């Protein structure tokens, strides 16, 4: 462990000073909370990845934390081995959500305003196949599942995902999912039973 702090402001200062790979960020802290601290780190273009830890898995914090730039969301009562695995996933640049909180994300999407036209216009940069990949990614399918659905190799899917992220200027799969919903490309209540959870751990690459 590089450092331990007591509040969000100290967390931001420590990250900017020490440049750790991963921050385990609590949502509820005195002064600047974890959500605002995560947002400030994102605004500063920090390379540090934020893994949100909370007991409030089914609250409005989930959606806002991801929009603020968090790369993962894990409940505090998760087993120790899940903590270690989550840190490794986030550290290598992938994204992760605890299965027990993904429903809250979907519910938040359903209460958000209609599509944003500025985001919808950016979709025009994508090829037809890249659009397919983004839609399936947003439904929670892994690279292997997308490859099976589209009858292509895992490597091909990984390449498509990387191009989608690059063209849309998105950091990871979490941001891609949020983009897909906010742009209107994917709507809540579609196939796969409301996504059956957003599975974005990095077990199969990008």
C-alpha positions, 0 to 999 in steps of 0.5 A, a space after each residue: 500500500 502506498 498511502 492511506 487517507 481520511 477524506 476525499 480531499 486528502 485522497 486527491 492530493 495523495 494521488 497527485 503526489 504519489 501517482 498510485 496505479 489504483 485507489 480504493 475509494 470509499 463513497 462516504 467520507 467527510 468533507 469531499 466525498 469519494 464521488 467528488 474526489 473521483 470526479 476531480 481525479 478524472 478532471 485532472 487526467 490522472 492515470 490512476 484508476 479508481 475502484 469504488 468501495 461501498 456498502 451502498 450498492 443499490 444507491 444512486 451513487 453507482 451510476 454517478 460514480 461510473 460517470 465520474 470516472 470510476 473504473 470499478 465498483 465493489 461492495 465492502 463485504 466482498 471476499 478478500 480474494 475478490 478484492 485482490 482480483 478487482 485491484 488486478 483487473 483495474 490496475 491492468 486497465 480493464 473495468 469491473 462491476 460487482 454483479 450485485 450492483 449492476 441492476 442499480 446501474 440499469 435502473 439509473 439508465 431507465 430514469 435518465 433523460 432521452 438520448 443526447 444528440 451530441 453523443 448520437 452524432 459521434 456514433 457516425 464514426 463507427 462502422 456497421 460491425 463496430 456498432 454491433 460490437 458496441 451494442 453487444 458490449 453494452 448488453 453485458 456480453 464478454 469478448 468471447 460471447 460477442 465472438 460467438 454471436 458474430 461468428 468471428 475470433 476473440 482477437 477480432 472482437 478485441 480489435 473492434 472494441 479497441 477501435 470503438 474506444 479510440 474513435 469515441 474517445 472512451 477510456 474503457 468498457 464502463 464508459 462505452 456502456 454509459 455512452 451506448 445508453 446515453 446516446 440512445 444506441 441501446 435502450 433499457 429493457 432490450 435483449 438479454 433481459 436488461 443486460 443480465 448485469 454488466 460484466 466488464 471484468 478483464 478476463 478476456 482482454 479489452 
